[in-house]
Amino acid sequence: MAMNVTQKIIAAHLVSGTLEAGSSIAIRIDQTLTQDATGTMAYLQFEALGLPRVRTELSVSYVDHNMLQSGFENADDHRFLQSFAAKYGVHFSRPGNGICHQVHLERFSRPGGTLLGSDSHTPTSGGAGMLAIGAGGLDIALAMGGLPFNLNMPQVVGVKLIGRLQPFVSAKDIILEVLRHKTVKGGVGKVFEYFGPGVAHLSVPERATITNMGAELGATTSVFPSDAVTRRYLAAQGRDASWSEWVLDADASYDEVLEIDLDQLEPLIACPHSPDNVRKVREVAGTPVAQVAIGSCTNSSYTDL
């Protein structure tokens, strides 16, 4: 059976169920991540399991959200997270070390692997060919205990990219275009998989911008193939051994297909009060601006900023 990338990764991790869309499945989880706003509860739940160590290939505890030290609460949480990591075999990323999704993409993402994170933007690592899913704290605790993750087999939406981004058009415009078509409810129960000749012109940080903001579609996750671009990125990170190729089969199909011509795409902007209220920048040019903040949850790479 010819398969797309999503189906291949799920098939390689399938514990129970079939690849029929909508059916109940359980998949093995290779890696987990938490951040300090959600991690404390997840780790308390893991402690209740009574296990001596985590049973994943890799688990990481990031401190990057609750950074203000105006009271004792955040400091207490951070001390607990650090001591938990040391006791149970979890990597600990200290305050100031970086945003969890960006650091995980750079240091730990593995093409063809599965990642479960207690943050909605965990799909960032899909930019490196990983099936990365945001979930609740209890799901993370159970995954760290070696139990599979239960979900309904998602439909797979193929987003075909043709052409090449023009000057002043960015990866953010691609995901805004998808949101314009599909809305914030259009991804529920679905995985968005990007394919086509335009993919080869996107760097891994650009791909990660797109997979990260796929969360705004309500999608289970988003994923890119792992190709020569992915290999160069991992090599630049000193992680050649982490690379493997994950591309769709020649005869693979999708439940839906959305085609975007990158040559025709122009700068877009999401207007109040929803990420899918997307308009062309030139249509809102001249709008008075009272305040500007530069930052990004949707990928904190230099490229995206």
C-alpha positions in Angstrom: 0.0 0.0 0.0 1.4 3.4 -1.0 1.6 5.7 2.0 2.1 9.4 2.7 4.6 10.5 5.4 2.0 10.7 8.1 0.8 7.2 7.5 4.3 5.9 7.4 5.2 7.4 10.8 2.0 6.2 12.4 2.4 2.7 10.9 5.9 2.5 12.3 4.6 3.3 15.8 1.2 1.6 15.7 0.4 -0.4 18.9 -3.2 -1.1 18.1 -5.8 -0.2 15.5 -5.7 0.4 11.8 -4.9 3.3 9.5 -8.6 3.8 8.6 -9.4 7.5 9.2 -11.6 8.0 12.3 -10.8 4.6 13.9 -9.3 4.4 17.3 -5.6 3.8 17.4 -2.7 3.8 19.9 0.8 4.8 19.0 4.2 4.5 20.7 5.7 7.8 21.8 9.5 8.2 21.4 9.9 11.6 23.1 8.1 14.0 25.4 8.5 17.7 26.2 7.0 19.9 28.9 7.3 23.6 29.7 7.1 25.1 33.2 3.5 26.3 32.9 2.2 22.8 32.3 5.0 20.5 33.4 4.6 20.6 37.1 1.2 18.9 37.0 2.4 16.4 34.4 5.3 15.4 36.6 3.1 15.1 39.7 0.9 12.7 37.8 4.0 10.7 36.7 5.1 10.4 40.3 1.7 8.9 41.1 2.5 6.0 38.7 5.3 4.9 41.1 7.9 4.3 38.4 11.6 4.8 39.1 12.6 6.3 35.7 10.9 7.6 32.6 10.6 4.9 29.8 10.8 7.1 26.7 13.7 7.4 24.4 14.0 11.1 25.5 12.0 13.4 27.8 12.8 17.1 28.2 11.6 19.6 30.8 11.9 23.2 29.6 11.7 26.4 31.7 10.7 29.2 29.4 7.2 30.4 30.2 6.8 31.5 33.9 10.0 33.6 34.1 8.8 36.4 36.4 10.1 36.0 40.0 7.7 38.4 41.7 6.7 35.7 44.2 7.9 32.3 45.4 5.5 30.3 43.3 7.5 30.2 40.0 10.8 29.7 41.8 9.3 26.8 43.7 8.0 25.2 40.5 11.4 25.6 38.8 13.2 23.9 41.8 10.7 21.0 41.7 11.1 20.6 37.9 14.9 20.5 38.3 14.9 18.0 41.1 12.3 15.8 39.3 14.4 15.8 36.1 17.5 14.7 38.1 15.6 11.9 39.9 13.7 10.4 36.9 16.1 10.8 34.0 14.6 13.8 32.2 16.7 16.4 30.5 16.4 19.9 32.1 16.5 23.1 30.1 17.3 26.0 32.4 15.6 29.4 32.4 17.2 31.5 29.6 18.2 28.5 27.6 15.6 29.1 24.9 12.0 28.6 23.8 11.1 24.9 24.2 9.9 24.4 20.6 12.8 26.0 18.9 15.4 24.3 21.2 13.7 20.9 20.7 13.7 21.3 16.9 17.4 22.1 16.9 18.7 19.7 19.5 16.3 16.7 19.8 13.9 16.4 16.8 14.3 13.2 14.9 12.7 12.5 11.5 10.2 9.7 11.6 9.9 9.9 15.4 6.9 10.7 17.6 6.9 13.6 20.1 4.1 14.3 22.6 4.3 17.7 24.3 2.2 19.5 26.9 1.9 22.6 24.8 -0.2 23.3 21.7 2.7 24.4 19.6 4.6 21.1 20.0 4.0 20.4 16.2 7.0 22.8 15.5 9.2 19.6 15.3 7.0 18.5 12.3 9.3 20.9 10.3 12.0 18.2 10.7 9.8 15.3 9.6 8.6 14.3 13.1 5.0 13.5 14.1 4.8 16.0 17.0 1.5 16.4 18.9 0.3 18.7 21.7 -1.6 16.9 24.5 -2.7 17.1 28.1 -0.5 16.6 31.1 -1.9 13.2 32.0 -1.2 11.9 28.4 2.4 13.1 28.8 2.8 11.4 32.2 1.5 8.1 30.7 3.8 8.4 27.7 6.7 8.9 30.0 5.6 5.7 31.8 5.9 3.8 28.5 2.2 3.7 27.7 0.9 4.4 24.1 -1.0 7.6 23.2 -4.6 7.0 22.2 -6.3 9.0 19.4 -8.5 8.7 16.4 -6.7 8.0 13.2 -6.6 11.5 11.6 -7.6 12.4 8.1 -4.5 13.6 6.2 -4.8 16.9 4.3 -2.1 17.3 1.6 -1.0 20.8 1.1 0.8 20.9 -2.3 3.3 23.7 -2.6 4.4 24.7 -6.1 6.6 27.6 -7.2 8.9 29.6 -4.9 8.4 32.4 -2.3 8.9 35.8 -3.8 10.8 38.7 -2.1 9.2 39.9 1.1 6.9 36.8 1.3 7.6 34.5 4.1 6.7 31.0 5.5 4.3 32.8 7.8 2.3 33.8 4.7 2.0 30.2 3.7 0.3 29.1 6.9 -1.9 32.3 6.9 -3.0 31.3 3.4 -3.9 27.8 4.7 -5.8 29.4 7.6 -7.6 31.7 5.1 -8.9 28.6 3.3 -9.5 26.2 6.2 -10.3 28.5 9.2 -9.5 27.8 12.9 -11.9 24.9 12.9 -10.8 23.4 9.6 -8.1 21.2 11.0 -9.9 19.3 13.8 -9.2 15.6 13.5 -6.7 16.1 10.7 -3.0 16.2 10.0 -1.7 18.7 7.5 1.1 17.3 5.4 3.1 19.5 3.0 4.4 18.1 -0.3 5.2 19.2 -3.8 8.1 20.9 -5.6 7.8 24.1 -3.5 8.8 22.2 -0.3 12.4 21.9 -1.5 12.8 25.7 -1.4 11.8 26.0 2.3 14.4 25.7 5.1 13.7 23.7 8.2 13.1 26.9 10.3 10.6 28.0 7.6 8.9 24.7 7.7 8.8 24.8 11.5 7.0 28.2 11.3 4.3 26.5 9.3 3.9 23.4 11.4 3.9 25.4 14.6 1.1 27.7 13.6 -0.9 24.7 12.3 -2.1 24.5 15.9 -4.3 27.5 15.0 -6.1 25.3 12.5 -7.2 23.0 15.3 -5.1 20.3 13.6 -3.8 17.2 15.4 -0.4 18.2 13.9 1.4 19.2 10.7 4.4 17.6 9.1 6.9 18.0 6.3 8.9 15.3 4.7 12.5 14.6 5.8 14.6 15.2 2.7 18.0 16.7 1.7 17.0 20.0 3.2 16.4 18.3 6.6 19.7 16.4 6.3 21.6 19.7 5.8 19.9 21.3 8.7 20.7 18.4 11.1 24.3 18.3 9.8 24.6 22.0 10.6 23.4 21.2 14.1 26.1 18.5 14.4 23.4 15.8 14.4 24.0 13.9 11.2 23.2 10.6 12.9 19.6 11.8 13.6 18.7 12.0 10.0 16.6 9.5 8.0 14.6 10.0 4.9 10.8 10.1 5.2 9.0 11.0 1.9 5.6 10.0 0.5 5.4 7.1 -1.9 4.9 7.9 -5.6 1.3 6.7 -5.6 0.4 8.0 -2.1 -2.9 9.9 -1.7 -4.6 12.3 0.7 -8.1 12.7 2.1 -8.1 16.3 0.8 -5.6 18.4 -1.2 -5.1 22.1 -1.0 -2.7 23.6 -3.6 -0.8 26.9 -3.0 1.2 28.6 -5.7 4.1 30.3 -3.9 4.9 32.4 -7.0 1.5 34.1 -6.6 1.5 34.4 -2.8 1.9 37.9 -1.4 2.4 39.2 2.2 -0.6 38.5 4.4 -1.8 39.6 7.8 -4.1 38.2 10.4 -6.5 40.9 11.6 -8.4 41.0 14.9 -9.7 39.0 16.4 -8.8 35.6 14.9 -5.9 34.0 13.2 -8.1 33.1 10.2 -9.2 36.7 9.6 -6.5 36.9 7.0 -6.2 39.8 4.5 -3.5 40.9 2.1 -1.2 43.5 3.7 -1.8 45.9 0.9 -5.5 45.9 1.7 -4.9 47.2 5.2 -2.0 49.5 4.4 -2.3 52.9 6.2 -4.1 51.5 9.3 -2.9 53.5 12.3 -0.7 51.5 14.7 -0.6 52.5 18.4 1.7 49.8 19.7 4.2 47.2 18.3 5.7 44.2 20.0 8.3 42.1 18.3 8.3 38.5 19.2 6.9 35.1 18.2 5.4 32.0 19.7 5.1 30.7 16.2 8.7 29.8 15.8 11.4 31.9 17.5 14.0 31.4 14.8 15.9 34.3 13.4 14.2 33.6 10.0 10.7 34.0 11.4 11.5 37.0 13.6 
